[in-house]
Amino acid sequence: MFVQQGLQDKVMSVSKWHPSAKNRLIYANGELHRLPSSISSVFKKMQPFQKPLYYAGLRDIFAKRGPMGDESIHSFVKRRFGPDVAEYLIDPLVRGICAGDCREISVNFLLKELKETEMKKKKSKPELARKAEHEGWSVWSLQGGLETLIDSMVDHLCNNGTEIKYDTKITSIELQGKKARIKMESGEEIETEQLISAIPAISLAPLLKKSHPEVSKILEDIKCVTVVASDNDPPLETFMGTSGRCINGGYRYQSTTPIELEEICKFSLSKTLGINEEPHRNSVQILKDSIPQSVGHNGRVNTIDEIISKESLPIIVTGASYKGVSVNDCVLNGIRSAENLLAR
């Protein structure tokens, strides 16, 4: 996609050998702990783990097969790799990805795609992917941030005759036979043969309540958590080039004011990193009901897909509410949705 948009020269990367990639820390038992970052380190006992991590690999070899139905990520990892890996590796990882409790999130929601990918026949990789593998990228971004990709896609669409409506509130969606009718607050209506919805499930549910109450109810049952992103830049003269981002909320979120959230961010930076100076800049973004949770999520999504297919409904649902929350997931599922549309 980056190559198609001509953005390959704007990609910025950090290699896995860079200090920022090798020094990964978790906060546990009141202290910061460095995670193992080399082959030799997995054979050493490192806090907060009770044993060297290679024991987890041995445990997995002899682990019994789990239940046939769905189970939580915590249950799956604890059974196969032990409680230390579940508590000190997977729990922080899931909080970072989903802002959720790994005891309540389906293993199929985050790990299913990895298994399916493993079983598929390997395909040739694009040039940019080969470059990333050869150079050992740990993380990557774009100059100007990922918004650069969005701006490029908008320009491409508009230059090819696509109309984009901004600041347009939709009041209802009617699924009538092989047509979808979209009604807007302005009174304008659009009728289309196929509709792709990428808005959050919690936003789509009320729009379909009259037209298809069954799908609407399942969408309502997709529970999401609210995430708060607080950017806190310490004084430049004290911490040159340092920027702190606190991600909080998630399954522990309690409604509060932006000012209180700023104080929570400053307290966290003070407690974990010893940064006590007043920031020269602070901003808070509250992403309400943004990330889906709970065991059974995949079952709900599959039920929605089955209803749409069985009744030949003129709608396709995609986006972070359904089959993955990452940018990569959303891009991949967007491509699959377009292919699905063309195949109808």
VOFI-883110 format. One line per field, with one value per residue (C-alpha): residue number from 0; residue in one letter; chain; x, y, z. Coordinates in nm, 2 decimals. Layout:
VOFI-883110
n: c(NUM	...)
res: c(A	...)
chain: c(A	...)
u: c(X	...)
v: c(Y	...)
w: c(Z	...)
This chain:
VOFI-883110
n: c(0	1	2	3	4	5	6	7	8	9	10	11	12	13	14	15	16	17	18	19	20	21	22	23	24	25	26	27	28	29	30	31	32	33	34	35	36	37	38	39	40	41	42	43	44	45	46	47	48	49	50	51	52	53	54	55	56	57	58	59	60	61	62	63	64	65	66	67	68	69	70	71	72	73	74	75	76	77	78	79	80	81	82	83	84	85	86	87	88	89	90	91	92	93	94	95	96	97	98	99	100	101	102	103	104	105	106	107	108	109	110	111	112	113	114	115	116	117	118	119	120	121	122	123	124	125	126	127	128	129	130	131	132	133	134	135	136	137	138	139	140	141	142	143	144	145	146	147	148	149	150	151	152	153	154	155	156	157	158	159	160	161	162	163	164	165	166	167	168	169	170	171	172	173	174	175	176	177	178	179	180	181	182	183	184	185	186	187	188	189	190	191	192	193	194	195	196	197	198	199	200	201	202	203	204	205	206	207	208	209	210	211	212	213	214	215	216	217	218	219	220	221	222	223	224	225	226	227	228	229	230	231	232	233	234	235	236	237	238	239	240	241	242	243	244	245	246	247	248	249	250	251	252	253	254	255	256	257	258	259	260	261	262	263	264	265	266	267	268	269	270	271	272	273	274	275	276	277	278	279	280	281	282	283	284	285	286	287	288	289	290	291	292	293	294	295	296	297	298	299	300	301	302	303	304	305	306	307	308	309	310	311	312	313	314	315	316	317	318	319	320	321	322	323	324	325	326	327	328	329	330	331	332	333	334	335	336	337	338	339	340	341	342	343)
res: c(M	F	V	Q	Q	G	L	Q	D	K	V	M	S	V	S	K	W	H	P	S	A	K	N	R	L	I	Y	A	N	G	E	L	H	R	L	P	S	S	I	S	S	V	F	K	K	M	Q	P	F	Q	K	P	L	Y	Y	A	G	L	R	D	I	F	A	K	R	G	P	M	G	D	E	S	I	H	S	F	V	K	R	R	F	G	P	D	V	A	E	Y	L	I	D	P	L	V	R	G	I	C	A	G	D	C	R	E	I	S	V	N	F	L	L	K	E	L	K	E	T	E	M	K	K	K	K	S	K	P	E	L	A	R	K	A	E	H	E	G	W	S	V	W	S	L	Q	G	G	L	E	T	L	I	D	S	M	V	D	H	L	C	N	N	G	T	E	I	K	Y	D	T	K	I	T	S	I	E	L	Q	G	K	K	A	R	I	K	M	E	S	G	E	E	I	E	T	E	Q	L	I	S	A	I	P	A	I	S	L	A	P	L	L	K	K	S	H	P	E	V	S	K	I	L	E	D	I	K	C	V	T	V	V	A	S	D	N	D	P	P	L	E	T	F	M	G	T	S	G	R	C	I	N	G	G	Y	R	Y	Q	S	T	T	P	I	E	L	E	E	I	C	K	F	S	L	S	K	T	L	G	I	N	E	E	P	H	R	N	S	V	Q	I	L	K	D	S	I	P	Q	S	V	G	H	N	G	R	V	N	T	I	D	E	I	I	S	K	E	S	L	P	I	I	V	T	G	A	S	Y	K	G	V	S	V	N	D	C	V	L	N	G	I	R	S	A	E	N	L	L	A	R)
chain: c(A	A	A	A	A	A	A	A	A	A	A	A	A	A	A	A	A	A	A	A	A	A	A	A	A	A	A	A	A	A	A	A	A	A	A	A	A	A	A	A	A	A	A	A	A	A	A	A	A	A	A	A	A	A	A	A	A	A	A	A	A	A	A	A	A	A	A	A	A	A	A	A	A	A	A	A	A	A	A	A	A	A	A	A	A	A	A	A	A	A	A	A	A	A	A	A	A	A	A	A	A	A	A	A	A	A	A	A	A	A	A	A	A	A	A	A	A	A	A	A	A	A	A	A	A	A	A	A	A	A	A	A	A	A	A	A	A	A	A	A	A	A	A	A	A	A	A	A	A	A	A	A	A	A	A	A	A	A	A	A	A	A	A	A	A	A	A	A	A	A	A	A	A	A	A	A	A	A	A	A	A	A	A	A	A	A	A	A	A	A	A	A	A	A	A	A	A	A	A	A	A	A	A	A	A	A	A	A	A	A	A	A	A	A	A	A	A	A	A	A	A	A	A	A	A	A	A	A	A	A	A	A	A	A	A	A	A	A	A	A	A	A	A	A	A	A	A	A	A	A	A	A	A	A	A	A	A	A	A	A	A	A	A	A	A	A	A	A	A	A	A	A	A	A	A	A	A	A	A	A	A	A	A	A	A	A	A	A	A	A	A	A	A	A	A	A	A	A	A	A	A	A	A	A	A	A	A	A	A	A	A	A	A	A	A	A	A	A	A	A	A	A	A	A	A	A	A	A	A	A	A	A	A	A	A	A	A	A	A	A	A	A	A	A)
u: c(0.00	0.28	0.44	0.11	0.08	0.44	0.53	0.82	1.07	0.88	0.90	1.11	1.23	1.40	1.61	1.59	1.95	1.88	1.90	1.53	1.43	1.66	1.56	1.20	1.07	0.77	0.65	0.58	0.58	0.66	0.97	1.08	1.22	1.41	1.27	1.50	1.63	1.88	1.92	2.15	1.91	1.64	1.87	1.92	1.68	1.56	1.32	1.02	1.02	1.06	1.26	1.46	1.23	1.35	1.15	0.84	0.94	0.99	0.65	0.49	0.62	0.44	0.13	-0.20	-0.45	-0.70	-1.08	-1.25	-1.44	-1.31	-1.09	-0.92	-0.56	-0.45	-0.59	-0.43	-0.08	-0.08	-0.17	0.10	0.38	0.32	0.18	0.50	0.47	0.09	0.13	0.45	0.47	0.12	-0.08	0.13	0.12	-0.26	-0.30	-0.08	-0.27	-0.63	-0.63	-0.79	-0.77	-0.62	-0.84	-1.14	-1.02	-1.06	-0.75	-0.91	-0.93	-0.56	-0.38	-0.61	-0.46	-0.11	-0.21	-0.39	-0.09	0.14	-0.07	-0.09	0.16	0.42	0.38	0.64	0.69	0.67	1.00	0.93	0.86	1.18	1.37	1.22	1.32	1.67	1.73	1.57	1.31	1.16	0.91	0.83	0.63	0.60	0.74	0.46	0.30	0.05	-0.18	0.05	-0.10	-0.45	-0.39	-0.23	-0.53	-0.78	-0.59	-0.59	-0.96	-1.06	-0.84	-1.02	-1.38	-1.47	-1.68	-1.60	-1.86	-1.72	-1.91	-2.21	-2.43	-2.62	-2.95	-3.04	-2.95	-3.23	-3.15	-3.43	-3.39	-3.07	-3.05	-2.92	-3.07	-2.86	-3.05	-2.86	-2.95	-2.96	-3.25	-3.03	-3.06	-2.83	-2.93	-2.67	-2.64	-2.36	-2.25	-1.92	-1.94	-1.61	-1.76	-1.75	-2.00	-2.15	-2.22	-2.36	-2.60	-2.86	-2.85	-2.97	-3.22	-3.53	-3.41	-3.25	-3.29	-3.12	-2.79	-2.83	-2.86	-2.54	-2.36	-2.47	-2.33	-1.98	-1.85	-1.56	-1.34	-1.25	-0.88	-0.72	-0.40	-0.21	0.09	0.32	0.63	0.88	1.07	1.31	1.60	1.57	1.48	1.58	1.37	1.18	0.81	0.60	0.27	0.05	-0.21	-0.46	-0.82	-0.92	-1.11	-1.01	-1.14	-1.36	-1.52	-1.33	-1.22	-0.93	-0.76	-0.78	-0.64	-0.35	-0.27	-0.28	-0.03	0.21	0.17	0.26	0.57	0.68	0.63	0.78	1.05	1.11	1.01	0.86	0.90	0.59	0.54	0.57	0.29	0.01	-0.28	-0.55	-0.75	-1.04	-1.12	-1.46	-1.57	-1.28	-1.15	-1.36	-1.31	-1.43	-1.43	-1.68	-1.61	-1.52	-1.84	-2.05	-1.86	-1.90	-2.28	-2.30	-2.12	-2.34	-2.66	-2.53	-2.44	-2.76	-3.00	-2.78	-2.79	-2.63	-2.38	-2.02	-1.88	-1.51	-1.29	-1.14	-1.46	-1.45	-1.14	-0.84	-0.76	-0.42	-0.36	-0.23	-0.55	-0.77	-0.59	-0.60	-0.97	-1.04	-0.88	-1.07	-1.40	-1.33	-1.25	-1.57	-1.77	-1.62	-1.70	-2.08)
v: c(0.00	0.24	0.17	0.22	0.56	0.65	0.67	0.42	0.71	0.85	0.53	0.56	0.26	0.16	-0.16	-0.44	-0.36	0.00	0.06	0.17	-0.17	-0.38	-0.20	-0.29	-0.24	-0.35	-0.21	-0.49	-0.52	-0.15	-0.15	-0.13	-0.45	-0.49	-0.77	-1.04	-0.91	-1.18	-1.55	-1.57	-1.37	-1.64	-1.88	-1.64	-1.58	-1.22	-1.04	-1.05	-1.40	-1.69	-1.90	-1.85	-1.81	-2.12	-2.32	-2.17	-2.32	-2.66	-2.64	-2.56	-2.89	-3.10	-2.88	-3.05	-2.95	-2.69	-2.68	-2.70	-2.38	-2.03	-1.94	-1.63	-1.53	-1.56	-1.91	-2.02	-1.87	-1.98	-2.34	-2.36	-2.14	-2.09	-1.82	-1.59	-1.55	-1.49	-1.23	-1.04	-1.07	-1.13	-0.91	-0.59	-0.68	-0.71	-0.39	-0.21	-0.35	-0.37	-0.17	-0.48	-0.76	-1.07	-1.28	-1.15	-1.13	-1.42	-1.60	-1.61	-1.24	-1.17	-1.50	-1.67	-1.48	-1.58	-1.95	-1.92	-1.74	-2.01	-2.28	-2.10	-2.15	-1.88	-1.62	-1.39	-1.08	-0.72	-0.53	-0.31	-0.62	-0.78	-0.46	-0.45	-0.81	-0.76	-0.45	-0.60	-0.34	-0.34	-0.06	0.18	0.49	0.76	1.11	1.32	1.02	0.77	1.06	1.09	0.77	0.89	1.22	1.04	0.80	1.09	1.27	0.95	0.89	1.25	1.27	0.96	1.09	0.98	1.22	1.24	1.39	1.54	1.63	1.44	1.28	0.96	0.90	0.56	0.29	0.09	-0.24	-0.30	-0.61	-0.55	-0.18	0.02	0.36	0.60	0.89	1.19	1.46	1.72	1.53	1.40	1.04	0.81	0.48	0.22	-0.14	-0.21	-0.04	-0.09	0.02	0.09	0.29	0.14	-0.14	0.08	0.35	0.12	-0.06	0.22	0.30	-0.06	-0.09	-0.05	-0.21	-0.52	-0.55	-0.89	-0.76	-0.44	-0.64	-0.84	-0.51	-0.38	-0.68	-0.60	-0.44	-0.19	0.00	0.37	0.46	0.78	0.91	1.18	1.34	1.50	1.68	1.76	2.09	2.10	2.22	1.92	1.63	1.74	1.56	1.35	1.30	1.10	0.93	0.78	0.53	0.46	0.38	0.05	-0.20	0.01	0.34	0.56	0.87	1.18	1.52	1.60	1.79	1.49	1.27	1.51	1.47	1.09	1.11	1.33	1.10	0.79	0.96	1.06	0.72	0.51	0.74	0.99	1.29	1.55	1.87	2.04	1.97	2.26	2.09	1.85	1.72	1.46	1.26	1.04	0.76	0.65	0.28	0.23	-0.13	-0.45	-0.69	-1.02	-1.39	-1.48	-1.18	-1.38	-1.58	-1.26	-1.13	-1.47	-1.46	-1.12	-1.24	-1.54	-1.34	-1.09	-1.38	-1.59	-1.30	-1.14	-0.81	-0.52	-0.43	-0.53	-0.45	-0.39	-0.18	-0.21	-0.33	-0.67	-0.86	-0.69	-0.35	-0.26	-0.05	-0.36	-0.55	-0.26	-0.23	-0.61	-0.63	-0.33	-0.51	-0.82	-0.63	-0.47	-0.82	-0.95	-0.67	-0.73	-1.11	-1.05)
w: c(0.00	0.08	-0.25	-0.43	-0.27	-0.34	0.03	0.04	0.08	0.38	0.58	0.90	1.09	1.41	1.39	1.64	1.74	1.84	2.22	2.23	2.08	2.30	2.63	2.69	3.04	3.24	3.57	3.82	4.19	4.24	4.01	3.65	3.51	3.18	2.96	2.81	2.47	2.36	2.33	2.63	2.85	2.82	3.01	3.30	3.59	3.56	3.78	3.80	3.66	3.89	3.65	3.32	3.03	2.85	3.10	2.94	2.60	2.76	2.93	2.60	2.45	2.71	2.75	2.71	2.44	2.56	2.55	2.21	2.26	2.31	2.61	2.74	2.64	3.00	3.03	2.70	2.78	3.14	3.04	2.77	2.90	3.27	3.50	3.48	3.10	3.13	3.41	3.32	2.94	2.80	3.05	2.97	2.60	2.59	2.79	2.54	2.24	2.37	2.69	2.83	3.08	2.92	3.15	2.97	2.61	2.36	2.25	1.91	1.89	1.90	1.82	1.57	1.27	1.37	1.36	1.03	0.88	1.00	0.83	0.50	0.22	0.22	-0.05	-0.20	0.00	-0.13	-0.17	0.13	0.35	0.23	0.32	0.67	0.73	0.59	0.80	1.11	1.17	1.52	1.47	1.18	1.10	0.83	0.82	0.95	1.13	0.99	0.90	0.59	0.47	0.52	0.35	0.05	0.02	0.04	-0.24	-0.45	-0.41	-0.47	-0.78	-0.92	-0.88	-0.53	-0.32	0.05	0.28	0.60	0.92	0.81	1.07	0.97	1.15	1.01	0.76	0.59	0.44	0.18	-0.04	-0.24	-0.16	0.13	0.21	0.42	0.58	0.71	0.96	0.68	0.52	0.24	0.14	-0.05	-0.20	-0.29	-0.40	-0.15	0.17	0.36	0.72	0.90	1.19	1.55	1.62	1.90	1.65	1.38	1.62	1.66	1.29	1.21	1.50	1.29	0.97	1.12	1.50	1.51	1.38	1.58	1.90	1.83	1.75	2.09	2.26	2.13	2.44	2.41	2.65	2.67	2.62	2.73	2.56	2.76	2.59	2.85	2.73	3.02	3.01	2.72	2.93	3.16	2.92	2.57	2.31	2.56	2.52	2.76	2.65	2.91	2.79	3.06	3.10	2.93	3.15	3.45	3.31	3.53	3.39	3.49	3.37	3.13	3.42	3.65	3.37	3.32	3.69	3.66	3.37	3.58	3.88	3.66	3.51	3.86	4.01	3.73	3.58	3.85	3.63	3.87	3.67	3.54	3.16	2.91	2.71	2.79	2.59	2.66	2.41	2.53	2.28	2.41	2.35	2.11	2.16	2.17	2.46	2.60	2.53	2.26	2.05	1.74	1.77	1.76	1.45	1.28	1.35	1.19	0.88	0.86	0.88	0.61	0.39	0.45	0.39	0.12	0.30	0.11	0.38	0.48	0.82	0.88	1.10	1.45	1.61	1.44	1.33	1.48	1.63	1.48	1.17	0.99	1.08	0.96	0.63	0.57	0.65	0.44	0.14	0.22	0.23	-0.11	-0.25	-0.09	-0.25	-0.60	-0.56	-0.50)
